[in-house]
Amino acid sequence: MTLQDAGLPQAAAKTAIPTGKTGGPARICVVGGAGYVGSVLTRVLLARGYGVTALDTFLYDHGFSVEGVYDEPGYRLVKGDLRDKDVVARALEGVDHVVLLASLVGDPISKKYPDLTRSVNLDGSQALYDALDAHGIDRFVFTSTCSNYGLREDDSLADESSELNPLSLYAETKVGFERFVLSRLHEQQVTPTLLRIATAFGLSPRMRFDLTVNEFGRAMAMQTPLDVYDKDTWRPYAHVRDISAAILKVIEAPAKKVAGEVFNVGSDANNYTKAMLVEEFARHVDAPVTFVEKGIDARNYRVSFSKIRTQLGFEAQHSVAAFVPQLISAVNDGLFGRVEEINGYYGNYQVRDGVPESLSV
């Protein structure tokens, strides 16, 4: 298996694809289509039979993630900034649905670039949303985050009606855009759906090792000393293929089931403490791990995923437990050519030079 193969679905099902506005298969614009989730989602949609327009600014110089898909029939790449209205207009040509993945993702990168985070995650995203009706967009799917729940005072599972408690600028911008979209429900023709995604894991053509499961697996497989902060704090996790499957499920669901709805995306079985994650890896590899208390990340929450299961029939297919040996093997087999390096190549650490902090939107 190559890293590009990691983004491919197990099987391609190309039946019953709706006809789009241009007369061919419906076309989906994936904003952030070359990123960690986007490069997997793009391949899933193409295998399903959709046309895909990927809009990406390649914030981390990750152009390698479109290798193997660039020449696929039905694929179109628009390189540009979602904050640029002319770029957006070009990307939305002939498009039926839009999936917004693009943002500065994660607490560290948003803290490092606060102005850019607000400009992309809020201002640019709002301008994009405002442009949808003019281009006749039918469905809009926004990938928010379960980090919006922040710190839970009790051990109960957070559901979509739970109070939001964002503890970082990243989560604040996600909550802010959610509220913006929900405030426009009766003002625009587009059908929006908001997905609060659990912390992602899994293999991707644009691999990231700054995500907890992937990070722990890389370090432990390489026998690199790993400091684990606040081992008893809970997080939910979702495989990147399950995230892609949930997005596809929303796009293909009847509009009345998803219009203006918020869904948590993940699996109840993939709620883990950090100590539990270490235990999963320790079953397969003996590596040096140090538990440290009082880290800087105060988040602690478990999440219920019953709504998307009961309302849309979505069931996650990939568990953390099953992925652990796969990741260890991938690292040890040399699937990642520069796995010993921790830099922008395998994570969201530093944006490329030349990205303006703000644009006129």
C-alpha positions, 0 to 999 in steps of 0.5 A: 500500500502507498500513502496515496492508496490510504485515501481510497475507499474499500469499494467503489459504488457508482449507482444512483448518482443524482444528475447535476445542474450541468446534466452530468453527475452532481458535482461537489466542491470540497473546500480544503479538498487537498487536506487531511480529511479532504484528500480522503473525501475527494477520493471517496466522492470520485469513487462514488461517481460524483464530480469533484472540484477541490479548492485549496490554498495549500496552506502547508505546502502539501501539494503532494496530497493530490498525486494520484487523483489530479488526472482522474476523470471528474476531478478539478483543482482550483488553487486559491484562497477561499477569502478571494471572491473571484477564486470562489466564483471560479470554484463554484462553477457548475457545482451542486453541493459544497463541503467546507473543510478548510480552516486553520485546524487545531489549538496550536496553529490557531494560537500561533496565527490568531489573525489568520485564524479569524480571517479564514475560519470566520470572515472567509467562511461567512463570505463563502456562505453568502455567495452560495445562493448566487451560484445555485448551491443545493447542499452545504455541509460544514465540518465543525468540531466536538472541541466546541464542548470544551470542559464538561463538569460531569461525566455525562455524554455531550449531545447536540443540545449540550451547552457549548464551552469553547476553550480555544480560538479554534473552537470559538471560530467554529462556534461562531460560524455555526451560529452564523449559519443557523442565523441564516436558515430562513434567509438563504435557499441553500440547505445547510448541515453542521457536523461536529467532528470528533478528533480525526485519526487514520491514514491519509494522502496528506498525513498528520501526526499532530493528531492524538491517535496518530501522534501516539502511534508514530512516537510509540512505533518509533520508540520515541519518548512520549510525554502524555499530559492529563492522562485521564481526560476524555476525547472522542475520535473518528476515523477519516474514512468514517468522517468522509462516509458521514459527509456523503450520508448527509449529502445523499439524505433527504433534505428534510432530514438534514436541513439546519441540523447539527450532528456529532460525527464519531462513535460512542466506542471511540471515546477514550482517555489518553491513558486508554489510548496508550494502553491500546498501543502498548498491546502491540509495542513496548515504548517509553511513555511518561504521564504528566499532569497539569497540561495546558489543554483543559478539554475533557469531554465524552460525546454521544453519537446517537442522533446521527445513528438514529436519524440518518442510519450512520454507523462508524465502521472504523475503531481506534483498536483496529487502527492501532496495529495498522498504524504501527505497521505503516510506520515500521514498513516505511510508508512515511518517507520522512516520519522521523521529522516533525514539521509542516510535512506531516502536520499543521505546524507552520503556514507557508510564506506569503499567506496574507493575514487578511483579505478583502472579502 
